[in-house]
Amino acid sequence: MRISRKAVKRVGGGLETATRRDMAAAFGAELDPALIGSGSDGQPAGLLGLATGSGSWSATRATVRAEVAALMTANTISDSSAVRMAITPAMWSALDDAIWDAGSGITEWARLIGGVRAPALSTQLPANTALMAVTAGGLSPAYLGLWGGVDMIRDPYSDAQSWGIRLTDLLTVDLAVPRPLQLRKLVPA
């Protein structure tokens, strides 16, 4: 991040708050895709790359229910509300547009959330890909380790002629997926 002398003069006391907000947004923008990563195209093997199953996605409750049942069976879970799911906004739209019964106007989305928790919407997932997870016996399927805090490198020299400063923040994290059986993915058909 480059901070100019003009920015210091204009923003004043709010500069630190604005800098922290921008750096937090930068961490999120880089961390989310790495954690969800599929392991293809040079991405780290994140949750999608290590998840089991690869059922085909279609905008029906029956397809999603079959995958939820497979995840429940693999983890000996007896309650479908224990399954957490993340889907893309396009998948939500497709489920909400698909009418199950024309006479009643009931959508596939309404039927789906009647049996499982309402899925979280995620813009970080690849198109038409869903990720399901279950916490079995109180144990999470994945853990995120933060190694130390945020390391900040100040560089007052590179932009010294214009009275600027450069800041570089580093965050060291590690994702461990000791129980990939507790993760399941749905991919495009």
Secondary structure, DSSP 8 states (H G I E B T S, - for coil): -EE-HHHHHHHGGGHHHHHHHHHHHHHHHHHHHHHH-BS-TT--B-HHHH-EEEEEE-SSHHHHHHHHHHHHHHTT---GGGEEEEE-HHHHHHHHH-EEETTTTEEHHHHHHHHS---EE-SSS-TT-EEEEE-BTTB-S-EEEE-SS-EEEEESSTTGGGT-EEEEEE--EEEE-S-GGGEEEEEE-
